[in-house]
């Protein structure tokens, strides 16, 4: 029975995400250090990441819509992971700002290329009763890579201090392994949409889906996007703990520990979501988030941050994969990549707003107000979603 719940395609896509995330997260703690070593200012690093994230967000909507229109999935996934893999060594080949911008943007466009199509493939491999565990298992394997990657980078830098460039070439290895694994999968042929060849398609065409989508999709997306506008970068959590007196080693250890909690609880959360409903598990996740952020507003001792990090890992496991599973249940199967791509495009923009808002509140009123605002926003979304039908599943009109 379990083999039916987790098909060969789900396993392959999950292992691909594991390798790809090892490659990406291997560079996560190194990237700002490397950029500063080649002359990038903090402001320039911020602009670089802002442009890269915007490119990723908008391209998710574009390529998700294109995948649905053409009826193709696997080419988008393969090219997406290939671009991400190739971008790693490109970053280390030259230090010219324009070159670094280009390489980083290629990486993020690769993410945009693959996200909607890959999630649609996962959705096709599940039923409304098994969506939670399928998406949860995928998130679990993906996040496991976020534990292995930084761990390898820390071990490498321990023996090779400040030798950053070789890591970019090493990261290419798991990245290209991810691409090679995808060639054992075969495309499930689907007919292109009837309107695919009749109308012109532009970069922002995915925005039309907002009007075309089911009302339930829009109601759910409004709540999730409002929450995203207050869910700032994890950088602020690390900064708060740093200001509380935690040293760098302790902070990096907490980051890896958070990813371990996230990785090992995502699949169980998915199983619970299938049994008890997406809404209840997502609700619990928002509750964990509120506790973490309201807790961060207070002055805490070192051991108390460990408790908050455990709750934060449970929050991520109860929301990220679950949100996509919930959306895929509500939208039409032929629109899955568009629905998820459109949501994640808006979510990327909302996340940028969240980080800017958090930075502004921090500067004007201090960290306590920043975290209280985010905690209260999560509680507000819980109230909003209380009126959303937990049994809502797409019905053909």
Secondary structure, 3 states (H helix, E strand, C coil): CHHHHCCHHHHHHHHHHHHHHHHHHHHHHHHHHHHHHCCCCHHHHHHHHHHHHHHHHHHHHHHHHHHHHHCCCHHHHHHHHHHHHHHHHHHHHCCCHHHHHHHHHHHHHHHHHHHHHHHHHHHHCCCCCCHHHHHHHHHHHHHHHHHHHHHHHHHHHHHCCCCCHHHHHHHHHHHHHHHHHHHHCCCCCCCCCCCCCCCCCCCCHHHHHHHHCCHHHHHHHHHHHHHHCCCCCCHHHHHHHHHCCCCHHHHHHHHHHHHHHHHHHHHHHHHHHHHHCHHHHHHHHHHHHHHHHHHHCCCCCHHHHHHHHHHHHHHHHHHHHHHHHHHHHHCCHHHHHHHHHHHHHHHHHHHHHHHHHHHHHHHHHCHHHHHHHHHHHHHHHHHHHCCCCCCCCCCCC
